[in-house]
Amino acid sequence: MTATVELDGVGKTINRKEIIKDLSLTINEGEVLGLLGPNGAGKTTLIRMIVGLIDITEGQISVCGHNIDKEHKEAMENVGAIVENPEMYPFFSGQKNLDYFRRMDKGVTKEKVAELVDFVNLTDRINDKVQDYSLGMKQRLGIAQALMNDPKVLILDEPTNGLDPAGMQELRRHIRMLAKKKNVTVIVSSHLLSEIELMCDRIAIIKKGELITVENVKEETKERYQFNVSHPLKAQELMETHYDIKSQLMDDNLVIELPPRLDDVSEIVKVFVNNDIAIYSVEPIKQSLEDRFLHLTAE
């Protein structure tokens, strides 16, 4: 895989307070990365450093091999971003807004703008005033503007704010299409964990300015099963005392985390049967991204 964004020991101190602490992360070409964290964790500060809006206190950030301090212009030529809400002129049409931004970059042609309008599915409404657009349409117009210079990296800070379910689905579809068809690296910050789970390949979770985990969204978590048995306390003691297997009682059911050394749940069933513990039911428990997030960010 080709790395497009590399953060190495990045730190940011504001008024003697560490906002970002020694953060290192590599994001690959064509990848959609979700940036997660509680309020005040430092997500927006990190995004503002990546797009060059605020200086780095320590460490370095590279975009497509260009250090953003030493080769700022070259690095930013590869970046498109929507930080918070897209800034558009409400009394202009979508087309007039895009034409305005096009004239700021001599390399962008009218044909390129038309291609982007089609890509974000705004052809039928591009000549309407932006003030008449839905929030989802404004976000898509913002994405078209951010893609004008053919960036290799697209950064979206809270792009789902205010969107209805249909708007979120449309935005998600376009982000996945960008990564798959155009090989764009997309970094998305959002509080909507269900959307991140559907949209992203990996997640990076920040807590109090520190990167606490990076993991694949689709990666299977440790398998957990809920057992309804005749003697739950005896079963729990058996698992923990004799087999060193973690378990907990929930509403008289025994929840067991399957350790890597066991091939499947049938081995635990066999242990119970051999110890005269009747099994009434066994159900798998799926851990959602929200469950993992709350567990990792709990105080």
N, C-alpha and C positions, 0 to 999 in steps of 0.2 A: 504493500500500500504506500501511496505517496502522501507525505505529510504536507498540509497546506498552512496550518496554523500551529505554531509551537510556542509554548510558554515555558520559560525556564527560570525557576526561583523568583517568580514575580511577586513584588510587594508594593503596597501603597500605604503611606502614612499621611494623615490629614490632621492638622492641629495636635500633633504628637500622639495621635491614636492610630493604631494599626488597623486598616480597613481590610487589606488583603495581605496574607502572610505566606511567604515562601511557596507560592503555588506553581506547580509544574504540570503541564497537560499537553498532549499532542492530539490534533484533530486531523483526520485524513480526508483525502479527495473523495467527493461524492457521498460523504457521510452527513447524516442529520444528527446533531448532538443537542440534547436537552440540558440546559443549565438550570439547576434547581437549588432552592434554599429557602429558609424562612425569611420573613421580612427583615431587612437590615443585615442580611448575611454577606452582602458585598457583590451581588450579581451585576447590578447596574454599573457599579464602579469598575468591575472587571471588563464589562462590555465597552465602557467609555475609554478604557485604556487600549483595548484591542483596536478600536476605530480611530484612535489618536486624538480623542477629545480632551483627555487629561494625561499628564505625564506619569511615567512609571518612577517610583521611588527607588526600587532595586530590581535586579534581574533583567531579563530581556524578553521581548516578544518578536517573533518573525512571522511574516505572512508571505507564503510562496518563496521562501528563502531570503526575503529582504527584512533586515532589522528595522523596526518601525521608528527607532531613534535616529539611526545613521542613514537609512535609506527611506525616509518617510514617504516621499512622493511615489517611489516605485512600489512600496508596500500598499499604500492606499489606492493605487490604481487597480488593485486586485480585489478591492472590498466594496460591497454595496451594503447599506444598512438602513434599517428603520428603527430608530431609538425612540421608544414610546409611540406617539401617534404620527402618521405621515403628515408632513407640512405641505399643504396645497392651498392654492388661491380659490376660495369657495365660490366666487362669482365668475370664475373662468370655467370653461368646459374642461373635461378630462383631457381632450386633445390639446387645448391651448396650454394647459399646464405642462404636458409632456413636451410640447414644442418649445416652451420657454426653457425647460431644462436641457433639451436637445441643443439649443443654440449656445449653451454654456460649454459644450464639448463638441468641438469641430469634427471629431471622428464619428459622431452618431448621425446616421442618415435617416431620412423620412421613412425609408423602407424598413429600417431597423425598428423604428417606433411602431410602425404598423404591425410588424411581426410580434412585438411584445404585447400590443393591445389584444391581438388574437390569442396569444399564449395565456393571458390572464382572463380571457373570455369577457372582454368589455366592448367588443366591436359594436354591439347594438346600442350602447349607452355612452360611447366615448364623446359624443358631441353635446351631451347634457351637462348642465352646470354641476360642479362637484358638490354644491350645497344640497343638491337633490339626490345624492348617492346615499345608499345604505352604508353602515360601517364596514360591512364586508367588501363592498365595492371600493370604498376608500382605501382599504388595506391592499386590495389587488392592484389599484392604481399606484399605490406606494411601492409595491413590489416591482411593477413595470418600470417605474422611475429608478429604483435601486439597481435594476438589471441593465440599464442603458449602456454602461461601459463594459458589458460582458464580464462581470466580476467572477473570480474563482471562489470567492467567499461571500456569503450573504448572512448578515447578522440581524436578527429580529428580536427586539426587546418587548415582551408582552404583546405579541401580535393578535392574540385572541380577545383582548380587552373589549367588552361591549358587544361581541359578536353573538348572534343567536346560533342555535345548533346547525342550521343550514349553512350559515356563514363560516362557522368553524370547520365544517366538513369540506367546504369548497377551498378554504385556505390550506387545510391539511393536504388535500389532493394536489394543489399546485406546488407545495413545498416538496412532497415526495417526487413529483414529476421533475422538478428542478434537479434534484439529486440524481435521479435515475437517468433522465434523458440528456441533461446538460452537464452532468458530473460536477455540479456546484456543491461546495461544502456549505452546509447551513447550520448556524448556531442559533438556537431558539431558547429564549428565557420565558417561562410561563409559570403561573400558579396553578394552572389546570392540569393536574397530574394525569387525568384520564386522556386528555389530548396528547400530552407528551408521550404517553405509553403507545398510542396509535401512530404517532408521527415520527418518532425518533428511532435511531439505531442504537445509540448509547446515551447514557445520562451521566452527568457529573454533578455531584451534590456538594454544595458549599455551606459550611456552618461557621459563623463568626469569623469569616474571612479565610478559613482553611478548607482545602479540598479534602473531604472525608472519604469519598469513594467515587470510582468510575466503573460502570458496569454496563453490559449489554442488556437492553430492554427485554429481549426475547430469551435471554439466558435463563435456564431453569434454576429456580431457587431450590434450597434444600427441601426434599419431599417431606410433607407432614401429613399424618393420618389421624383421624378421630376414631377411636375404638369404643364401642358400647359393649361392656363386658360385665360378667356376673359379680366380680370382685375387683373394682377399680383400684382400691388402695393396695391390695395384694399385688395386682398387676404392675402398679407404679413402683412399688418396692422391688419387685422382681427385675424390672427393667433397669433401674438405677443402681441397685446394690450388686446384682450378679452380672449384668451385661453392660453397665456404664452407658446406658442410652438415655438421653434427655427426654423428659416427659412432664406433663402438667395436667392437673385435673380441671375440667371445665364442665360445669353442670352435670357432675357424676360421670362424665365421659373422659377417657384418657386420650390426650393429644400427644403423639409421639413424633419426634423428628428423626427421620430415617438416616442413620449414619452411612457414609460412603462405603464402609466395609460390607454392608448388606446389599445383596443383589436386588431383592424385592421384599415386599411386606409379608410374603408367605412365611419367611423365616421367623418373624415375630409371632405370627399366628400359630406356628408349630410349637413355639416356646409356651404360649398360653395353654394350648391344648394339653401339652405334656405335664402342665402344672395344675390341671383340673380347673382352669378358668374358662367358662363358657363365653363364646363370642357371639353377640347378637347382630352386630353390624360393623362394617369398616368403611369409612368414607375419606377420600383424599381431600385435603384442604389446600386451596390455591392461595398463594400470597400475592396480592396485587402490588403495583408500584406504590400506591398510596400507603399500604401497610409497611413496605420497606422504608419509604421516606419518613414516615412518622417514627418508626423504630430508630432510624439512624440520626434523626435530628432532635430526638427527645432530650430534655434537660436531665 
